[in-house]
Amino acid sequence: MSKSLRIVFAGTPEFAASHLQAILQQGVHEVIGVYSQPDRPAGRGQKLVASPVKQLALAHNIPVFQPLTLRDAAAQAELAELKPDLMVVVAYGLILPQAVLDMPRLGCINSHASLLPRWRGAAPIQRAIEAGDDVTGVTVMQMEAGLDTGPMLHKVSTAITAQDTGGSLHDRLAELGSAAVLEVLQQLAEGIMQAEKQDDSLANYAHKLSKAEAKLNWQQSAIKLDQQIRAFNPWPVSHSQLNGQVIKVHAAEPVLENNTSAAPGTILAAEREGLVVACGEGALRLTRIQLPNARAMSVADVLNSKQELFPVGAVFDL
């Protein structure tokens, strides 16, 4: 039986909540405090909403701390009073200064959704799909001052399929990461943890997603556009304009055998299986789209009532 560790958990979104849930469910270690980002306005009413991690902590009667920064002395003193053995950090969203990194007896560990040193940074799940990577995973590392640069404690990998979206891969990596953290906690408790230094020469960066990136450039290849559409689902969702209307594209597939000479963005076919659109290389079949002020629907359902919006030969904006 592993020795029980006194853990402070720091995280904010659903990805982090999966990790906290796994630690609580296992019941070996004591979570003595939870740090999460301040409540944010959400929804049409813009009411303040607690993060998934905060909601889970409150459901388990764990004290929750939501400082705006961990750089000030008062916030650091509050953390020091908890006397943690270890801090587990997952998608927290605040920078941990060196004083905080040094505070727990065993330091701070982080679960990062990539196979480091590839895809350090804010959006590793989406960037891996967008780049056409065949494999990704989760790395649990010892934290240091640099961005995702610390020694690696445990790595677990998974294939990226041709059907994976940012959403599906997120959920799979949340499960893998949760199990990986439990493995690391056991080894740290037993004092048998070994670390591997990252090779900085292999590092690249997964920059934060922005809505501005979501516009489809039909001059790119069908394969590249398919990767973008899958990466940006469920957010920010790829889109294009047709006759002044913004059409969001939730799902598509390359039509590689289509060697059209039509200009990129041209609708080649509008059929129940999807809208076939010419690309810089090949063509793309859009299978699930969203019209303005409507929900996402299959193209078959859209064409039942809106066939006139998608005449063959019409051209999406580049």
C-alpha positions as CSV (number, residue, x, y, z in Angstrom):
1,M,0.0,0.0,0.0
2,S,1.3,3.4,-1.0
3,K,2.0,6.0,1.7
4,S,-0.7,8.7,1.7
5,L,0.4,12.1,0.3
6,R,-1.1,15.4,1.4
7,I,-2.0,17.0,-2.0
8,V,-3.0,20.4,-3.1
9,F,-4.7,20.2,-6.5
10,A,-4.6,23.2,-8.9
11,G,-6.8,23.1,-12.1
12,T,-9.7,24.8,-13.8
13,P,-11.5,23.1,-16.8
14,E,-13.1,19.7,-17.3
15,F,-9.8,18.2,-18.3
16,A,-8.4,19.0,-14.9
17,A,-11.6,17.9,-13.1
18,S,-11.1,14.4,-14.6
19,H,-7.7,14.2,-12.9
20,L,-9.1,15.4,-9.5
21,Q,-12.0,12.9,-9.7
22,A,-9.5,10.1,-10.3
23,I,-7.4,11.0,-7.2
24,L,-10.5,11.3,-5.1
25,Q,-12.0,8.1,-6.4
26,Q,-8.8,6.1,-5.7
27,G,-8.9,7.3,-2.1
28,V,-5.2,6.7,-1.3
29,H,-4.1,10.3,-1.0
30,E,-5.6,13.2,0.9
31,V,-6.6,16.3,-1.2
32,I,-6.2,19.1,1.5
33,G,-7.0,22.0,-0.8
34,V,-8.0,22.9,-4.3
35,Y,-6.9,26.0,-6.3
36,S,-8.9,27.1,-9.3
37,Q,-9.4,30.2,-11.4
38,P,-11.9,32.8,-10.2
39,D,-15.6,32.3,-11.2
40,R,-16.2,33.6,-14.7
41,P,-19.4,35.1,-16.4
42,A,-20.9,32.5,-18.8
43,G,-24.1,32.0,-20.8
44,R,-26.5,34.6,-22.1
45,G,-27.2,36.0,-18.7
46,Q,-23.4,36.3,-18.0
47,K,-23.9,34.9,-14.5
48,L,-20.7,34.0,-12.6
49,V,-20.1,30.2,-13.0
50,A,-17.7,28.2,-10.9
51,S,-15.1,26.1,-12.8
52,P,-15.6,22.3,-13.1
53,V,-12.7,21.8,-10.7
54,K,-14.2,24.1,-8.1
55,Q,-17.7,22.4,-8.4
56,L,-16.1,19.0,-7.8
57,A,-14.1,20.2,-4.8
58,L,-17.1,21.8,-3.2
59,A,-19.1,18.5,-3.7
60,H,-16.4,16.8,-1.7
61,N,-16.2,19.5,0.9
62,I,-12.6,20.4,0.0
63,P,-11.4,24.0,0.8
64,V,-11.2,26.0,-2.5
65,F,-8.8,28.9,-3.1
66,Q,-9.2,31.3,-6.0
67,P,-6.4,33.9,-5.9
68,L,-6.0,36.3,-8.9
69,T,-2.3,35.6,-8.7
70,L,0.1,33.4,-6.7
71,R,2.8,36.0,-6.9
72,D,1.7,38.0,-3.8
73,A,2.9,37.2,-0.3
74,A,-0.6,36.7,1.2
75,A,-1.6,34.0,-1.4
76,Q,1.8,32.2,-0.8
77,A,1.4,32.3,3.0
78,E,-2.1,30.8,2.6
79,L,-0.7,27.9,0.5
80,A,2.2,27.4,2.9
81,E,-0.2,26.9,5.8
82,L,-1.6,23.8,4.1
83,K,1.8,22.1,4.4
84,P,1.4,20.0,1.2
85,D,3.7,17.1,0.3
86,L,2.9,17.7,-3.4
87,M,1.0,20.1,-5.7
88,V,-0.7,18.5,-8.7
89,V,-1.3,21.1,-11.4
90,V,-3.5,20.4,-14.5
91,A,-4.6,23.2,-16.8
92,Y,-4.7,25.7,-13.9
93,G,-4.1,28.8,-16.0
94,L,-2.0,30.8,-13.5
95,I,1.8,31.0,-13.5
96,L,3.4,29.4,-10.5
97,P,6.4,31.5,-9.2
98,Q,9.5,29.7,-8.0
99,A,8.5,30.3,-4.4
100,V,5.4,28.2,-5.0
101,L,7.2,25.5,-7.0
102,D,9.6,25.1,-4.1
103,M,6.9,25.0,-1.4
104,P,5.6,21.4,-1.3
105,R,8.1,18.8,0.0
106,L,8.0,16.9,-3.3
107,G,7.5,20.0,-5.5
108,C,4.8,20.4,-8.1
109,I,3.9,18.0,-10.9
110,N,1.9,18.8,-14.1
111,S,-0.2,16.6,-16.5
112,H,0.3,18.0,-20.0
113,A,-1.7,16.8,-23.0
114,S,1.2,16.0,-25.4
115,L,4.3,13.9,-25.7
116,L,6.8,16.5,-24.5
117,P,8.9,18.2,-25.7
118,R,6.5,18.3,-28.7
119,W,3.6,20.8,-28.3
120,R,4.6,22.7,-25.2
121,G,2.1,25.5,-24.5
122,A,-1.6,26.2,-24.4
123,A,-3.4,24.2,-27.1
124,P,-1.5,20.9,-27.5
125,I,-4.5,18.7,-28.3
126,Q,-5.8,20.8,-31.2
127,R,-2.4,21.6,-32.6
128,A,-1.5,17.9,-32.8
129,I,-4.6,17.2,-34.9
130,E,-4.1,20.4,-37.0
131,A,-0.5,19.4,-37.8
132,G,-1.6,15.9,-38.9
133,D,0.3,14.1,-36.1
134,D,-0.3,10.3,-36.0
135,V,0.3,10.0,-32.3
136,T,0.0,12.1,-29.2
137,G,-0.4,11.5,-25.5
138,V,0.1,12.8,-22.0
139,T,3.3,13.7,-20.2
140,V,3.5,14.0,-16.4
141,M,6.4,16.2,-15.5
142,Q,8.1,17.8,-12.5
143,M,7.4,21.6,-12.8
144,E,10.1,24.2,-13.1
145,A,10.0,27.9,-14.0
146,G,10.0,27.4,-17.8
147,L,6.8,26.7,-19.9
148,D,6.4,22.9,-19.9
149,T,10.2,22.4,-19.8
150,G,10.5,20.2,-16.6
151,P,11.9,16.7,-16.3
152,M,9.4,14.0,-17.5
153,L,8.2,11.5,-15.0
154,H,5.8,9.4,-17.1
155,K,4.5,9.4,-20.7
156,V,1.6,7.5,-22.2
157,S,0.7,7.7,-25.9
158,T,-2.4,7.2,-28.1
159,A,-3.0,7.1,-31.9
160,I,-4.8,10.1,-33.5
161,T,-7.4,8.6,-35.8
162,A,-8.8,10.2,-39.0
163,Q,-12.1,10.7,-37.1
164,D,-10.6,12.3,-34.0
165,T,-11.7,15.9,-33.2
166,G,-10.4,18.3,-30.6
167,G,-13.3,17.1,-28.4
168,S,-12.8,13.3,-28.7
169,L,-9.1,13.5,-28.2
170,H,-9.5,15.8,-25.2
171,D,-11.7,13.2,-23.5
172,R,-9.4,10.4,-24.3
173,L,-6.3,12.3,-23.0
174,A,-8.2,13.3,-19.9
175,E,-8.6,9.6,-19.1
176,L,-5.1,8.7,-19.9
177,G,-3.7,11.6,-18.0
178,S,-5.7,10.8,-14.9
179,A,-4.4,7.2,-14.9
180,A,-0.8,8.5,-15.5
181,V,-1.0,10.9,-12.5
182,L,-2.1,8.1,-10.2
183,E,0.9,6.0,-11.4
184,V,3.2,8.9,-10.6
185,L,1.7,9.6,-7.2
186,Q,2.3,5.9,-6.3
187,Q,5.9,6.1,-7.3
188,L,6.5,9.4,-5.6
189,A,5.0,8.1,-2.4
190,E,7.2,5.1,-2.6
191,G,10.3,7.2,-3.3
192,I,11.2,5.3,-6.5
193,M,10.4,8.0,-9.1
194,Q,12.9,8.5,-12.0
195,A,12.9,11.6,-14.3
196,E,14.0,12.0,-17.9
197,K,15.3,15.4,-19.1
198,Q,13.5,16.9,-22.1
199,D,15.5,17.4,-25.3
200,D,14.9,21.2,-25.9
201,S,16.1,20.8,-29.6
202,L,12.9,18.8,-30.3
203,A,10.5,21.3,-28.7
204,N,7.8,23.2,-30.5
205,Y,4.9,25.3,-29.2
206,A,1.1,24.9,-29.3
207,H,0.0,28.5,-29.4
208,K,-3.4,29.4,-27.9
209,L,-6.4,29.0,-30.3
210,S,-8.1,32.1,-31.6
211,K,-11.4,32.7,-33.5
212,A,-9.4,34.5,-36.2
213,E,-7.8,31.2,-37.3
214,A,-11.1,29.4,-37.8
215,K,-11.8,30.8,-41.3
216,L,-11.3,28.2,-44.0
217,N,-8.8,28.9,-46.7
218,W,-10.0,26.9,-49.7
219,Q,-6.6,27.3,-51.4
220,Q,-5.2,24.8,-48.9
221,S,-5.4,21.0,-49.6
222,A,-8.5,19.0,-48.6
223,I,-6.4,17.0,-46.2
224,K,-5.1,20.2,-44.4
225,L,-8.7,21.6,-44.2
226,D,-10.0,18.4,-42.8
227,Q,-7.3,18.5,-40.1
228,Q,-8.2,22.0,-39.2
229,I,-12.0,21.3,-39.0
230,R,-11.4,18.3,-36.7
231,A,-8.9,20.2,-34.6
232,F,-11.3,23.2,-34.1
233,N,-14.3,21.1,-33.1
234,P,-15.8,21.9,-30.6
235,W,-14.1,25.4,-30.5
236,P,-13.6,27.7,-32.3
237,V,-15.4,25.8,-35.1
238,S,-14.1,26.3,-38.7
239,H,-16.3,28.5,-41.0
240,S,-16.6,30.1,-44.4
241,Q,-18.8,32.6,-46.1
242,L,-21.2,31.9,-48.9
243,N,-23.2,34.7,-50.4
244,G,-22.7,36.8,-47.3
245,Q,-23.8,34.0,-44.9
246,V,-21.3,32.5,-42.4
247,I,-21.5,28.7,-42.6
248,K,-19.9,26.8,-39.7
249,V,-18.4,23.5,-40.6
250,H,-18.5,20.9,-37.9
251,A,-17.5,17.8,-39.9
252,A,-16.0,17.0,-43.3
253,E,-13.9,14.4,-45.1
254,P,-11.4,14.6,-48.0
255,V,-12.5,13.4,-51.4
256,L,-9.0,12.6,-52.7
257,E,-10.0,11.1,-56.0
258,N,-11.5,14.4,-57.1
259,N,-9.1,16.1,-59.5
260,T,-11.3,19.0,-60.4
261,S,-10.0,22.1,-62.3
262,A,-12.7,24.3,-60.6
263,A,-11.5,27.2,-58.5
264,P,-10.9,26.6,-54.8
265,G,-14.2,27.2,-52.8
266,T,-16.5,26.1,-55.7
267,I,-19.4,23.8,-54.8
268,L,-19.0,20.7,-57.1
269,A,-22.0,18.8,-55.7
270,A,-24.8,19.2,-53.2
271,E,-26.1,15.8,-52.3
272,R,-27.3,14.0,-49.2
273,E,-23.9,12.6,-48.4
274,G,-22.6,16.2,-48.2
275,L,-21.5,19.4,-50.0
276,V,-18.4,18.7,-52.2
277,V,-16.2,21.8,-52.4
278,A,-13.1,22.2,-54.5
279,C,-9.8,22.9,-52.6
280,G,-6.3,23.9,-53.7
281,E,-5.6,20.1,-53.8
282,G,-8.5,17.6,-54.0
283,A,-12.0,18.3,-52.7
284,L,-13.7,18.3,-49.3
285,R,-17.1,16.8,-48.5
286,L,-18.8,18.9,-45.8
287,T,-21.1,16.5,-43.9
288,R,-22.2,18.6,-40.9
289,I,-22.8,22.3,-41.0
290,Q,-24.5,25.2,-39.1
291,L,-26.3,28.1,-40.7
292,P,-26.7,31.4,-38.9
293,N,-29.1,31.3,-36.0
294,A,-29.5,27.6,-36.3
295,R,-28.1,24.5,-34.7
296,A,-25.5,22.2,-36.3
297,M,-27.2,19.7,-38.7
298,S,-26.3,17.0,-41.2
299,V,-26.0,18.4,-44.7
300,A,-28.8,16.0,-45.7
301,D,-31.2,17.7,-43.2
302,V,-30.1,21.2,-44.3
303,L,-30.7,20.4,-48.0
304,N,-34.2,19.2,-47.2
305,S,-35.3,22.8,-46.6
306,K,-32.4,25.0,-47.9
307,Q,-31.2,23.4,-51.1
308,E,-31.4,26.7,-52.9
309,L,-28.6,28.2,-50.7
310,F,-26.0,25.7,-52.1
311,P,-26.3,25.7,-56.0
312,V,-23.5,23.8,-57.8
313,G,-21.0,26.4,-59.1
314,A,-21.5,28.8,-56.2
315,V,-18.2,29.8,-54.6
316,F,-17.3,30.1,-50.9
317,D,-15.2,33.2,-50.0
318,L,-11.5,32.4,-49.9
